[in-house]
């Protein structure tokens, strides 16, 4: 092309770009007039002739840091961004029309499904721009509530519990993303909590985890192995890196039988969906409907009467703040920093298939578990829960709820064979945490109270040739049976009881205190520039927010920078927060100890809570994830047979700030 022609092309492109982006909100509608001026203008500026122009417009109107960070620059090309620009505005135009007319099914069902996926991906990729387009042009707030009203609310009056569908899960997550501290009417809260109840309490129906919680070593079969057998014959709790993990046959077969309603469905399934995005189809798992429902339900418990409690207002809370009332803490979404959702995205794309080749996911970081956590657990009374499992699903809607506060102090320990202490160092009694754990449970002991006679010379040897601790029974938080956790000043030793010389050492994390308000997990709105925040609605203004000063757009986290491959195995220990007069949790069921493990594959946390004394609360198992914003949510259950649908409830905690 001649230099003069190139100059003309550049001039026309710049004119078209500024014309298209003069109004930030909405599609580049003014381009239509420019394209009709003459054949030259059309040839230079038409979509099929100039994808780079429409990619520029995409970057001006939408956030592009997250897709480049997650999919790679080589995959997010100008052609991909141009295609996504058209796809997004087509979806948002439909959503806007539906929200304005109040007629959800004026569009095809496939279009509704596509629009929900588009909105969800935009929300999780939002650094501010996407949020404004969704809220101000697509009318997401009204659209998702119309979907809830038309599609989910009528299910309340049908027999049984609702089916789990990807579009319903997406709708509840979008409802969570548009949740603010603005007070709902009493009737709105009651209606939303009523339709959420089955997803929260019917644990036998909805999966909360990316793979059944009873499995610790993932994936279940090595990439070079044969396909999963049709009839696996036994269970293996722990395996060598090159051996398959087999799954039980009898409980799985019975779990699907209508004659065995009390047996859990623990069949691993490939949940991969191919989602249209950026001109291709991205394989990922739809987000869990149960996780969204738990967050939505517990957020509203704070303001809704529950059996024996009064409503608790939230007028003084800002979106993104941790709210503390009666030991409840919940961090609301803000959609101002896409890095808050990076780990959820990695889980969705890499953990959809439990039989696939293992991919290193970035689901956890050192320090994200350690600290003081506060929250609440909620449950149906046991009789109604049992009747619900037996088939009387009306109990999930009509039963009274109970709730109790939670208060945990968590210590985090990493497997680091290259940094293990000497034998003499291990023999040094623990003093740093003996005050916090003054009466250890049988499974957690301080070094001062351990009998070292099995070590021969009184010291403790250490051998890391076999790698981290093998996985044990799930009801023991995946620790081997008869193992003990011995505490030292620099870490803990996990060993068979009476065989400390065969133990594995885990170094305690003692780094910088995790700050949910500072890092990429959470950026509260009160910390944003005032020009970007509408104090009345909680939404951004119509101008693009200035986010570049708060993040590095393409700060791809390198493996050797943040996550040492040898530290992938994490164990947790903990107890009540000691001497805490402000915590009702310490006065509820008495003193307890915590021990648990983190499943590296998807970041699922399994904690065993062991109450002390004959009159204590027994043992309970907590399983969940830390999701965007620092909310640690999931399900608790009893420690009966792991293949039974045990007595379960839900919980949610957030980290207590240093000033709390």
PyMOL commands that set and color helices and strands:
alter all, ss='L'
color gray80, all
select helices_A, chain A and resi 3-20+31-35+39-45+51-61+65-71+78-101+104-106+109-124+129-137+140-157+166-177+186-201+250-255+289-301+338-350+382-389+395-398+417-419+423-426+447-449+453-455+474-476+525-527+530-532+548-550+559-562+565-567+584-587
alter helices_A, ss='H'
color red, helices_A
select strands_A, chain A and resi 272-277+280-285+371-380+401-415+444-446+483-488+491-496+499-508+570-575+592-599+604-611+619-627+631-638+648-655
alter strands_A, ss='S'
color yellow, strands_A
deselect
rebuild
show_as cartoon
